[in-house]
Amino acid sequence: MSRRRRLPNSLRWRAVGWMEMGLSQADAARRLNVSRSVIQRLWDQYQSEDSVSRKPVPGRPRATTPAEDRFLALSARRRRTTTVPQLVAEHFQASGRRISATTVRNRLHNAGLYARRPVVCVPLNGRQRRNHLCWAREHVSWTQQQWTSVLFTDEPRFTMESDSARLLIWREQRTRYHQSNTIERHSYRGGGILVWAGISLGGHTDLHVFHGGTVTGLRYRDKILDPFVRPYAAAIGNDFILMDDNARPHRARIVEEYLEDHGLERMEWPARSPDLNPIEHLWDYLGREVAALNPPPRSLHELKQGLLCVWSSLPYSGVRQLNKQHGKSMPPMHSS
């Protein structure tokens, strides 16, 4: 016989009806599979209150007031990178009462705020923004055949440590690319491995690893343009277009002369615009795949071997899909 069963109002009234018809409390308890004391309390409540409905039981009092809820949400919106422990401390400083981290998260969720990784972009001034927009308008109507002739290239630096630092921000749903949820960051610095590669709708080049030193115009011409870009251009044909950024070695005089001597056309490219280059998707994929290797790279030599191994196994269909999506979504920053 259950002693903890809670009867719904319909059965409570049925028990009262049975007893009014002459059924004993013990028989009513057996029929409902509850203890006799439950039926006795029902009968006593009916006799005194003319009702057997359950009385509302007050729940646990809220740890915060509506004003405090607004304070937490406003603090998170003003400083998107603030953490839950910081909000707990600020609430205690303002009210003198301690609340749990779970309470803070629940209040922020009720306000539509969730912890998410921020979008990272390079800082741009007004002129650079206008140049980006102008470039996009000039190329928005390009056909797939025109994009097939373009070789997108880049030189990222991969390091042993992640650059994300597990940074989270509070933001509303479907606001990923709002300016308030974007973090500007300049180019990465520090030790690592510098690589070069190019992709197009027809495939991709080999991955070239620079061994020490900086990339100069002479090195760019002899190590990249001559062994990689020129043969790739010959395979594409007379419509070939090279996309490289505005790094100083790329704009050196010997590079300009080399491109002109070999009839290689270069795409005009706005400054500080990695978000326009679809190869950034591939760098992000490459960095995540190398970090997921078992065991992960523990030295620069192992990092180099991991990069070359993952790059050599890139599926052609995946590279083609990245290029087809060019202009439809902004890629994340790569791991360098």
Salt bridges, closest charged atoms under 4 A:
ASP27 OD1 - ARG30 NH2 2.00
GLU49 OE2 - LYS55 NZ 3.09
GLU68 OE1 - HIS91 NE2 3.50
GLU68 OE2 - ARG97 NH2 2.44
ASP69 OD2 - ARG62 NH2 2.44
ASP69 OD1 - ARG107 NE 3.24
GLU90 OE2 - ARG79 NH2 2.26
GLU155 OE1 - HIS250 NE2 3.01
ASP163 OD2 - ARG185 NH2 2.92
GLU172 OE2 - ARG77 NE 2.81
GLU172 OE1 - ARG80 NH1 3.34
GLU184 OE2 - ARG129 NH2 3.92
ASP222 OD1 - ARG221 NE 2.92
ASP226 OD1 - ARG230 NH1 3.74
ASP244 OD1 - ARG251 NH1 3.23
ASP244 OD1 - ARG266 NE 3.15
ASP245 OD1 - HIS250 ND1 2.81
GLU256 OE2 - ARG266 NH1 2.92
GLU280 OE1 - HIS334 NE2 3.67
ASP284 OD2 - ARG288 NE 2.93
